[in-house]
Structures are given as C-alpha cells and as structure tokens.
Amino acid sequence: MKHAKIPTILAALPHLAGVYKMLGEQGNVLYVGKAKSLKNRVSSYFQKNITHPKTQALVSKICDIELIITHSETEALLLEQNLIKNLKPPYNILLKDDKSYPYLVVSLAEEFPQIYWQRGKKLLGTGNRLFGPYPNSKAVFDALLLLQKVFQVRQCDAATFKHRDRPCMQYQIKRCRAPCVGLVSREDYQYDVQNTVRFLEGKSTEVQQKIVQQMEDASAQLQFEQAAFYRDQLATLRQIQTQQSVYCEQGEADVFALLIDKGVVCIQVLYVRGGRVLGSKSYFLPTTHEQENDIMVEFLSVFYWQQERDLPKEILLNYPIDAQDNQALTDAFLESYGHKILIKTRVKEQRAAWLNLAQLNAQEAIKAHIQTKLQVSTRLQALQSLLQLSQIPQRIECFDISHLQGEATVASCVVYDAQGAKKRDYRHYAIKNVTAGDDYAAMEQAIRLRFKRVDSDSPIPDVLLIDGGKGQLDRVLHTLASLNLSFSMCVLAISKGEGRKAGLETLHFSDGQIMQLASDDVAFHLLQYIRDEAHRFAITKHRAKRDKARQSSPLEAIPNLGAKRRRALLQHFGGLQGVINASVQELAVVSGIGVNLAQSIYDILH
C-alpha cells in the first residue's frame, strides 16, 4: 500500500540527474538508485503495470524518498555506488557475490614450476605469473585440463612433488612429464613452461612455430620418439586453434549481449583476455518495460562499481547506448579507476565474432532458463487462466507440418508437461499418400495416427495446440469428431502474425473465438515456446528425410562449389558430417574456399 506522502513527493520530483534513496518505516534505506531524470525514474516504480515480485515488495515498504541532485550522470553513478557500498541496502542485490574471480598462477620462481588456480589477484611469491580472471571455477578447470593435455606441466602441490618416488597416474595418462622423479630434464621442462606462459598470453602462433622447429630438430637428430611427442603436441594446439572460432592473437574486452525473448531479460557477459575467450556468465534481470539503452546502462553501472573487477581495454555491446550515457560511463571509469575504457557497438571481424558468440550464448541461456520448474509452473498457471480450465494442464501436445514444396512431408508432435519439455514423448509421423503441399490432409493424417492408440504411453492431452490457422483447426476438429473419441480436451491453433513476425501471432479457439495476446503475456510465451519446439522438431526430421531421398550429397546443391572444392572439403574434414559440423572459420581455412564461400556453405547446410 502506497504511503500517504508519496504522491506529494512524486509531484515535486525534478527532471534532473541525481540519486534517490527509498526509505522504510523506520527511516532505514531499502534501495539506492541513480537516474538522469529523477522524475521519470522514480515515478516508474509506482505505475500500475509493475508485476515483478521484488519491485512490488519494495514499493509496498516505501514510506519516504530522499533525493541528492548531481551535476551530471557521471557524478550520480559514482555517488550511487558509494552509497550502496556504505549503506548496503537490502534490495540492491542484482550482482552481489561473496566470491572473488578465479585466476591461474604459474609459479615461475620454482625450479620445476607448477600451474594452479586461486581466487583473487593476490600473488604469492616473487616472479610468479597471474592469468585471468576467469568467470567461474569451471572455466578454470577446463583451462587446466587443456594445459595438462598440451604442455604436461605439473599441477601437484609442493609437498606432493617433493615426496614422490615414482611417477603418478598423471604421467601414465600423459598429463605430466614426471619432473618429480627426473624423467624430464630441467631445460625441456622449462621450455614447456615457457610455452604455457606464451599460450596463456595469447601467443599460440608463436608457440606453434617453436614446436615445429623442435620437431624438425629432433627428427634431424634421429630422436623420433621426441619428434612424435612434438608432432602430437602441435596437432592438439592446431585443433584447439581451429575449433576456437573466437581466437586471435590480441585483444582484451568484456562483451555484453542483451537479449529479451519470451518475457526473459538476459545479459550474457563474455570475458576476453589475450585474444582468448576465457568464459562467459549469464545474468537474468527482472522483466521491465524500460528501453534496451536504459537496461544496459544500469547493468554496466552496477557490474563495474558494486564489485571489484579486472578491467578490460574495451567494452563491446550488442545494443548502442546514447552518446550521453556512453560519455558518462567513460568519465566514471576514468575518475574511479584512472583508466580510459572504450565502449563500442559497431565492430568488425574478430570483435564482431565475439559479439555473435555472446548473443548465441544468451539465446541458449534463455532457453535453459525457460525450462526451470518455477518458470514452467508460472506459465502453466497463466495458461490455465487464459483457457479457463478447471485445473492446471498436466499435458500439452503441439502438432506441426514440415515439407519443401510438398517433398518429404513430416508431422511432428511435441509434449510439454509440469516438468517442461518431455522429449521422451516427442513423435514424428511420416505422411504418405496425400497431395503434395496439402497441409490440411497432412495434419488430418497425423491426428489420426496419434489418436488411433491411447494408453499409458500416449495419454490424452489436456491441451492440443495446432501450428496453423482457422483452416487447420477446423480440419483437426472434424477429424477428432470422426474418431468418436470418448474424451474431451481444449483444442486451439496459433497462426503467424503479419509479416510472420514473432509476437504478432493469433490464437484460434474451437468456438470460433479469435484472440491476440499482449507480447509480454506469460501464457502467450508458453504457447510460442511449444510452437517453436514443434517447428524445430519437424524441420529436423524433414531435412534428414529429404537428404536421404535425394541420394546425393547436399554439397552438390551449393553454388560455386565444384567437384574439386567438394573433394577438398571432404578430405579435410574426413566426410560430410565433418563438413556439416564445421564452423565458418573452420571451412574458410580449406584450400580454395575462402570466407564468403564458407559463409554460403554454412548457411545452406544449416
């Protein structure tokens, strides 16, 4: 319930930059925020369309609001973070984390250096090298495993190293060269350590050149086992460089990709140091009606000032922010940390690849987030309300038809229940003996195949969703009626909107009612997700069936890809499946292909 004095405060708010403090009943600070327009920002908390539980709980406890006017956004940003650190308001919890970031350490001060990880930047021992930060412990463990495989530098602690009298299991599986028992000379081991450091610095090409020279020297001296060791090491390194599409020799950046999809707001952060992507992390924000610019600016101000960070040279964003906000953040970095950090959105080549990778990770993160049980429960409750069902639907099935001008027609049925997508119950139906391109007949055949058997493995759904319009829905209703089934279920269809744009879909009900829901409706998001999953499942099977029927290589259908180039691709990747699994960067390195043709090959195959 809004406190009596709040309307008076809201009416007197200025259109100026500053910081606001939300106060509770006892004058305690609940929340601290900054704004370039205090009136617009503070007033937004008291709109009727606020639905997020955290914001609702905050607003219900606000009894007073205090303002601090500043000369600029930069001053407001810095003051906000100082107040948050000193006052520790309970509702400023967006990025709180009690853990420091993990780093890799190479103990160069030792005779036989060790590589290990630690949290925080505190470096123990002179001469040691620190690499990072990594976004989480998993990224550090992956890096350690990679270094073990390639350079075989020890990772055991000093006590274990000193008291070994025989090689451990790491030596047996070729993850360490056993310096503890003298199975490698100090010079050779130090060379492996130097290559490790160069690799962590992003100098992979230089490392490869040195290994090639070592391999040739060993071969010339008839030391074939040693030459084979260098050969395997070189092959592993080249495989890593080829597979890592985000590889380059230089560059330090934090990459931020903002994605809003199906009611979920996600910012994916990608950490690039020494030209290598060290990992990424997903942040899910409260659903908001703010513009992308405001979301990104607020997130950056919290990200870099609420917790100690290892600052990059550049910040890359997938959404451009206002020039005024850009300058405010740049000035704040300079004043707080003494560093000028460039904030960019229009980038090319490698930086564009980093942004694309961050966006891809954001898409996958949102998919996973939607699958959580809490999200599933909320969406099912909303769907129950929309469809006016007597209880929460326990099983939803969705049908879709996929073909290419009538060729290789396939129907798909996906299932969604209280646990989310139930992939074990997904089904494909091969459509036969129907006129090419007749989606109505194909849908009828799929419905008949599905409901000719109803048992514990194929129970009756509470909701039957059809990907299509009124025509498909009428055909399905007629088919169900002809089957004389002794059960009832809610049947509806979802059709594409104008220009086939997501968010403009129309719902068609069995009683003839037509409805268009708001783009932020929770039930609508659930129906969108299930429809998209049915489409994905159908088109996957259709493509496989189509390619098998054609009995020819899909490479033959790609323009400008002649026999010689097809042969080069197949030889390089060991077969068609290798070509299909390859990235654009991997395709481009094949002789005669190039970047443009590689992009065409990738687009057509996918």
PECORSUL-V814970 format. One record per pair of residues at least 24 apart in sequence whose C-alpha atoms are under 6 Angstrom apart, sorted by sequence separation. I is the first residue (numbers start at 1). J is the second residue. D is the distance in Angstrom with one decimal. If there is no record, write none. Layout:
I/J/D  I/J/D
//
This chain:
15/39/5.4  105/129/5.6  152/176/4.1  250/274/5.2  251/275/4.5  394/418/5.8  469/493/6.0  14/39/5.5  105/130/4.7  152/177/5.9  250/275/4.2  320/345/5.6  468/493/5.7  13/39/4.8  104/130/5.8  149/175/5.4  249/275/5.3  463/489/5.8  467/493/5.8  468/494/5.6  469/495/4.8  104/131/5.0  148/175/4.9  248/275/5.0  314/341/5.5  316/343/6.0  318/345/5.8  462/489/5.2  463/490/4.8  464/491/4.8  465/492/5.3  466/493/4.4  467/494/5.4  468/495/4.7  103/131/5.6  293/321/5.1  313/341/5.5  314/342/4.8  315/343/4.7  316/344/4.9  317/345/4.9  463/491/6.0  465/493/5.5  103/132/4.8  247/276/5.6  314/343/6.0  316/345/5.7  103/133/5.0  406/436/4.1  102/133/5.7  406/437/4.2  101/133/5.9  102/134/5.5  405/437/5.9  440/472/5.7  24/61/5.7  36/73/5.8  24/62/5.1  25/63/5.6  23/62/5.6  24/63/5.3  116/155/5.9  23/63/5.9  114/154/5.3  115/155/5.2  23/64/5.1  114/155/5.4  151/192/5.7  23/65/5.8  34/76/5.8  22/65/4.9  21/65/5.6  21/66/5.1  20/66/5.6  203/249/5.9  20/67/4.5  202/249/5.5  19/67/5.8  19/68/5.1  371/420/5.7  18/68/5.5  18/69/4.3  18/70/4.8  17/70/5.8  17/73/5.9  19/76/5.8  18/76/5.0  31/89/5.2  1/60/5.3  30/89/5.1  253/312/5.0  3/63/5.4  29/89/5.8  30/90/5.8  31/91/5.3  252/312/5.5  253/313/5.9  255/315/5.9  30/91/5.9  31/92/5.9  252/313/5.6  253/314/4.7  254/315/5.0  255/316/4.7  256/317/5.0  257/318/5.2  253/315/5.5  396/461/5.5  395/461/4.9  398/464/6.0  395/462/5.5  396/463/4.8  397/464/5.1  398/465/4.5  399/466/5.2  400/467/5.3  398/466/5.6  393/462/5.6  202/274/4.7  201/274/5.3  202/275/5.7  150/233/5.6  268/358/6.0  268/362/5.3  257/358/5.6  257/359/5.3  414/534/5.5  412/538/4.9  410/542/5.7  400/534/5.9  400/535/6.0  402/538/5.7  402/539/5.6  408/546/5.4  139/279/5.9  383/523/4.7  382/523/5.0  379/522/5.7  134/278/5.7  135/279/5.8  379/523/5.5  81/305/5.9  74/328/4.7  73/328/5.8  263/520/5.7  74/332/5.4  262/525/5.1
//
